[in-house]
Amino acid sequence: MLSFQSLIFLIFAPLIASLIILCPLFPSTDTAVRRFSKWFSVCHFLYAITFLLLFQSQNPVLVLEDELKLFSLHWIDTLGISATFSMDSLSLALVLLTTFIFFIAFVMSKRTIKKDFKIYYSLMFLLEMCILGIFCAKDLFIFFLLWELELVPMYFLISKWGSVNAKASAMKFLLYTFFGSIFILLGIFTIYFYSYSISGVLTSNMDMLITDSNLYPPQIIYFAFICFLIGFGVKLPIVPLHTWLADAHSDAPTPVSIVLAAILLKTGAYGLLRFNLSLFPDIFLTLAPALMFFAAVNCIYASSLAVVQKDIKRLIAFSSISQMGIFLIGLFSVNYIGLSGAVFQLISHAIIAAGLFTVAGILYSIYSTRDIDYIHNHLKNSPLFMFVSIPIILAAVGVPLFSGFIAEFLSFVGGMTSDFGITLPKILTSISIFTIVLSSAYILKLFHSCFFGVRDLNFTRDISGHRLNVLIIISVIVLFFGIFPNFLSDIYMPFIDTTVDMLGVQ
């Protein structure tokens, strides 16, 4: 690394920003807090890009490691627990995504957050720190600590700045995630103690754990795998563990909905990739054909629910569940094309979801409602708003030349070419492909209802300033990655190559 590059600083810089904002000497005005947060997030994103340049200029399979020490002491060294963080190509891609999405969220907070500015922006930075730590944690217990810690800012961000039912929705989110966390902790303790029983060394470092399924009793290794699957499935979410998501989105403020859909769901996906796939490759290969059933259910069931929604945010929430089903199709195909499409889907969906929730937030600011039928019958003239929203809508539908098409195409091709010697994955993938038809139905319904209807041509309510800039940035990105997908896939491809070699698949 260069002298100014520090993985620890990259992860904990948002915590420094959070403490600065909370400092009594820091101005309490909306303008001061908001501008500091926006420019700090810009600098943080640019700092994260320097790590991308480091990976590209040196070995593409480079793995950076750093350890947080207090007075040069390891953390609970006698139990083999240390605050160790590492960054490979997958972590790098998700760190870049996180810093970018938080910048978008800070910009979109300008007209949404109207009270307790210091607490709000401080909690947002704390949440960002936790998520960055999750994507880079190399120690099981540090991962779990950050996994639980992110619930605190997320709960208050929804309950305090959300709508009428925000407290109930925030509590539902908290309880569901706690439920999943119980299973994650059980899985961690299982492999932690059984690795010790085999090696005689207490360690929670992912690289030093012994997870060879041939050395474990079958019931133990399957138990740990299922625990992780349930725990991360709640956050992804996987049907039927999904019911918290629509309520949380409906009642959360727009910037928090952006972070929730674009980043928080991806922590569950990251857990499946880093724990279920990387720690238990043999079990993953065995169970993948059966688990693809849940992917098909996610795709079709959630899309069907999205079609009948009248609330814009609930529609986008069920759309996110459906899109995570496409990620699962690529993941459970367990081949090069499918895994590439799965990770591409994570990043593409994050950017598209950020765009859709930005559109939803702007519509709410114009009409003071999220009811699609009401907006359709009381349209205001917003030609520029409609124009810059079109690329986001097309990407969400999966039209060629946009990032959504690349992600769906790779994932479904991976599912159709999965080589398990049986036809079940191919049948389930064929069923899941119908989600393309359903997504076209609900996304185009959203677009038509919100921009074409009973229009008052004498009343114009268009957008400008920061909201226009955000939509332009997102529209350009989804188009750019749709035309030049290699610019995105080259970032995380070393992780895919390593995983494919480990699994022994093509």
ZADO-661364 format. One record per residue (C-alpha): x, y, z. Coordinates in steps of 0.25 Angstrom, whole numbers, padded with zeros to 4 digits, always signed. Layout:
ZADO-661364
XYZ/...
***
This chain:
ZADO-661364
+0000+0000+0000/+0004+0014-0002/+0008+0022+0011/-0006+0029+0011/-0014+0017+0010/-0019+0010+0022/-0030-0001+0022/-0033+0003+0037/-0035+0017+0034/-0044+0014+0022/-0053+0006+0031/-0053+0015+0043/-0053+0029+0036/-0068+0030+0037/-0067+0028+0052/-0058+0040+0053/-0068+0048+0044/-0079+0044+0054/-0071+0048+0066/-0068+0061+0060/-0082+0064+0057/-0086+0061+0071/-0076+0070+0077/-0082+0081+0084/-0073+0091+0077/-0078+0087+0063/-0089+0096+0058/-0103+0091+0060/-0109+0097+0047/-0115+0089+0036/-0106+0095+0026/-0093+0093+0033/-0096+0078+0037/-0101+0075+0023/-0089+0081+0016/-0079+0075+0025/-0086+0061+0023/-0087+0062+0008/-0072+0067+0006/-0067+0057+0015/-0074+0045+0008/-0069+0050-0005/-0054+0050+0000/-0057+0036+0006/-0062+0031-0007/-0050+0037-0014/-0041+0031-0003/-0047+0017-0006/-0044+0018-0021/-0029+0019-0018/-0030+0005-0013/-0036+0001-0026/-0024+0007-0033/-0015+0000-0024/-0022-0014-0028/-0021-0010-0043/-0007-0006-0043/-0002-0018-0035/-0006-0032-0034/-0021-0033-0037/-0023-0044-0026/-0016-0035-0016/-0022-0037-0002/-0019-0025+0008/-0019-0028+0023/-0019-0019+0035/-0021-0021+0050/-0027-0011+0059/-0019-0011+0072/-0019-0004+0085/-0006+0000+0090/+0000-0011+0081/-0008-0021+0088/-0017-0032+0081/-0032-0032+0084/-0035-0044+0093/-0023-0051+0088/-0025-0063+0098/-0038-0067+0091/-0032-0065+0077/-0040-0053+0074/-0034-0041+0068/-0039-0028+0061/-0033-0033+0047/-0039-0027+0034/-0036-0031+0020/-0039-0026+0006/-0040-0035-0006/-0046-0032-0019/-0061-0035-0014/-0059-0027-0002/-0053-0015-0011/-0065-0015-0020/-0075-0015-0008/-0067-0004-0001/-0067+0005-0013/-0082+0002-0015/-0084+0006+0000/-0076+0019+0000/-0084+0023-0013/-0098+0020-0008/-0095+0027+0005/-0091+0039-0003/-0104+0039-0011/-0112+0037+0003/-0105+0049+0009/-0109+0057-0003/-0123+0053-0003/-0124+0056+0012/-0125+0071+0009/-0140+0072+0007/-0144+0060+0015/-0138+0062+0028/-0143+0074+0036/-0140+0071+0050/-0129+0067+0059/-0118+0068+0048/-0106+0065+0057/-0112+0052+0062/-0117+0048+0048/-0104+0050+0041/-0096+0044+0052/-0104+0031+0052/-0103+0030+0037/-0087+0031+0038/-0088+0020+0049/-0096+0011+0040/-0086+0013+0029/-0075+0009+0038/-0082-0003+0042/-0085-0008+0028/-0071-0005+0023/-0066-0013+0035/-0075-0025+0031/-0070-0025+0017/-0055-0025+0022/-0056-0033+0035/-0047-0046+0035/-0050-0050+0049/-0064-0057+0052/-0067-0050+0065/-0063-0036+0059/-0072-0039+0048/-0083-0042+0057/-0080-0030+0066/-0082-0021+0054/-0094-0029+0049/-0101-0026+0062/-0096-0012+0064/-0102-0007+0051/-0116-0010+0056/-0114+0002+0066/-0113+0013+0056/-0123+0006+0046/-0134+0005+0057/-0133+0020+0061/-0132+0024+0046/-0145+0018+0043/-0152+0020+0056/-0149+0035+0058/-0149+0041+0044/-0159+0031+0038/-0174+0033+0036/-0186+0030+0045/-0183+0015+0047/-0168+0016+0047/-0166+0011+0061/-0174-0002+0059/-0167-0004+0046/-0153-0002+0052/-0156-0011+0063/-0161-0022+0053/-0148-0020+0046/-0140-0021+0059/-0147-0034+0064/-0146-0041+0050/-0131-0037+0049/-0129-0042+0064/-0135-0055+0060/-0126-0057+0049/-0114-0053+0057/-0117-0064+0067/-0115-0074+0056/-0102-0067+0051/-0096-0068+0065/-0100-0082+0066/-0092-0085+0053/-0080-0077+0058/-0079-0084+0071/-0081-0098+0064/-0069-0096+0055/-0061-0088+0065/-0061-0100+0075/-0061-0111+0066/-0049-0105+0059/-0042-0104+0072/-0046-0119+0075/-0038-0123+0063/-0026-0114+0062/-0025-0110+0077/-0024-0096+0074/-0034-0085+0078/-0036-0076+0066/-0047-0069+0060/-0039-0064+0047/-0046-0069+0035/-0034-0073+0028/-0029-0082+0040/-0042-0089+0043/-0043-0103+0039/-0056-0105+0032/-0053-0118+0024/-0066-0126+0023/-0058-0139+0023/-0053-0135+0037/-0066-0132+0043/-0078-0141+0047/-0088-0138+0036/-0099-0133+0045/-0090-0123+0051/-0085-0117+0037/-0099-0117+0032/-0104-0110+0044/-0094-0099+0043/-0098-0097+0028/-0113-0097+0031/-0111-0087+0042/-0103-0077+0033/-0113-0079+0022/-0125-0075+0031/-0117-0064+0038/-0113-0057+0025/-0126-0061+0018/-0133-0052+0028/-0125-0040+0023/-0125-0043+0008/-0137-0046+0010/-0141-0060+0005/-0156-0063+0005/-0162-0066+0015/-0153-0058+0024/-0156-0045+0016/-0168-0039+0023/-0160-0028+0030/-0155-0022+0018/-0167-0015+0011/-0171-0009+0025/-0157-0004+0027/-0157+0003+0013/-0171+0009+0014/-0168+0016+0027/-0153+0019+0026/-0149+0033+0020/-0144+0033+0006/-0129+0033+0009/-0130+0022+0019/-0138+0014+0009/-0127+0016-0001/-0117+0010+0008/-0126-0001+0013/-0129-0006-0001/-0115-0003-0008/-0106-0007+0004/-0112-0014+0016/-0118-0025+0007/-0105-0028+0001/-0099-0031+0015/-0108-0043+0015/-0103-0047+0001/-0088-0044+0005/-0091-0054+0017/-0095-0065+0007/-0083-0063-0002/-0073-0062+0010/-0078-0072+0019/-0087-0082+0012/-0080-0083-0001/-0065-0080+0003/-0065-0088+0017/-0074-0100+0012/-0072-0102-0003/-0075-0117-0002/-0088-0115+0005/-0091-0103-0004/-0089-0112-0016/-0098-0122-0010/-0110-0114-0006/-0109-0103-0017/-0119-0110-0027/-0130-0111-0015/-0127-0097-0011/-0130-0092-0024/-0145-0094-0021/-0144-0082-0011/-0138-0074-0022/-0150-0077-0032/-0160-0074-0020/-0153-0061-0018/-0154-0057-0032/-0168-0061-0035/-0175-0058-0022/-0169-0045-0019/-0171-0040-0034/-0186-0044-0033/-0187-0036-0020/-0181-0024-0026/-0191-0024-0038/-0202-0022-0028/-0196-0011-0020/-0202+0003-0019/-0191+0009-0010/-0178+0013-0018/-0169+0009-0007/-0175-0005-0005/-0175-0007-0020/-0160-0005-0020/-0158-0013-0007/-0164-0025-0013/-0156-0022-0026/-0143-0023-0018/-0147-0037-0012/-0150-0042-0026/-0136-0036-0031/-0129-0043-0019/-0136-0056-0025/-0128-0054-0038/-0116-0053-0029/-0119-0066-0023/-0121-0072-0037/-0107-0068-0041/-0101-0072-0027/-0107-0086-0027/-0104-0089-0041/-0089-0091-0036/-0082-0088-0049/-0074-0077-0054/-0084-0070-0062/-0095-0071-0051/-0086-0066-0040/-0081-0054-0049/-0095-0051-0051/-0099-0052-0036/-0088-0042-0032/-0092-0033-0044/-0106-0033-0039/-0103-0029-0025/-0096-0016-0030/-0105-0013-0042/-0118-0015-0033/-0112-0006-0022/-0110+0006-0032/-0124+0003-0039/-0131+0002-0025/-0124+0015-0021/-0129+0022-0033/-0144+0016-0031/-0144+0021-0017/-0139+0034-0021/-0150+0035-0031/-0160+0031-0020/-0155+0041-0011/-0156+0052-0021/-0170+0048-0025/-0174+0049-0010/-0168+0063-0009/-0177+0067-0021/-0190+0060-0017/-0189+0058-0002/-0194+0043-0005/-0188+0030-0010/-0201+0025-0015/-0200+0022-0030/-0214+0024-0033/-0215+0038-0027/-0202+0042-0034/-0208+0037-0047/-0220+0045-0046/-0213+0058-0041/-0201+0059-0050/-0192+0071-0050/-0184+0075-0062/-0170+0070-0059/-0163+0067-0073/-0149+0068-0068/-0152+0059-0056/-0158+0049-0066/-0146+0049-0076/-0135+0047-0066/-0143+0035-0059/-0145+0028-0072/-0131+0021-0072/-0133+0016-0057/-0147+0011-0061/-0141+0003-0073/-0130-0002-0065/-0140-0007-0055/-0148-0014-0066/-0135-0021-0071/-0135-0014-0085/-0122-0017-0093/-0111-0007-0092/-0114-0005-0077/-0107-0011-0065/-0120-0019-0061/-0120-0027-0074/-0105-0031-0072/-0108-0036-0058/-0121-0043-0061/-0115-0050-0074/-0102-0055-0067/-0110-0060-0055/-0120-0068-0063/-0110-0073-0073/-0102-0078-0061/-0115-0085-0056/-0118-0091-0069/-0104-0097-0071/-0102-0102-0057/-0096-0115-0057/-0102-0124-0046/-0106-0136-0055/-0121-0133-0052/-0131-0124-0059/-0137-0118-0046/-0128-0105-0046/-0132-0103-0061/-0146-0105-0058/-0146-0095-0047/-0138-0085-0055/-0148-0086-0066/-0159-0083-0056/-0151-0071-0051/-0149-0065-0064/-0164-0061-0064/-0160-0050-0054/-0155-0042-0065/-0169-0041-0070/-0175-0038-0057/-0164-0028-0054/-0167-0021-0067/-0182-0020-0063/-0180-0014-0049/-0168-0004-0053/-0175+0000-0066/-0188+0002-0058/-0180+0011-0048/-0175+0019-0059/-0188+0020-0067/-0196+0024-0054/-0186+0034-0049/-0183+0041-0062/-0195+0039-0071/-0209+0042-0067/-0218+0053-0064/-0209+0065-0065/-0210+0079-0062/-0201+0086-0073/-0203+0099-0066/-0196+0095-0053/-0181+0091-0055/-0173+0084-0043/-0160+0080-0048/-0147+0077-0041/-0134+0084-0041/-0121+0085-0033/-0116+0073-0024/-0128+0064-0028/-0126+0066-0043/-0111+0063-0041/-0113+0050-0033/-0123+0045-0044/-0113+0048-0055/-0101+0042-0048/-0109+0029-0046/-0115+0029-0060/-0101+0030-0066/-0095+0019-0057/-0106+0009-0061/-0104+0012-0076/-0089+0012-0075/-0089-0002-0068/-0099-0007-0078/-0090-0003-0089/-0077-0006-0083/-0079-0017-0072/-0065-0021-0072/-0061-0008-0064/-0070-0014-0053/-0067-0028-0054/-0052-0027-0055/-0052-0021-0041/-0058-0034-0034/-0054-0045-0044/-0042-0049-0036/-0051-0054-0025/-0059-0062-0036/-0047-0068-0042/-0042-0072-0028/-0056-0078-0024/-0058-0086-0037/-0044-0092-0035/-0047-0096-0021/-0060-0102-0025/-0054-0109-0036/-0065-0105-0046/-0065-0097-0059/
***
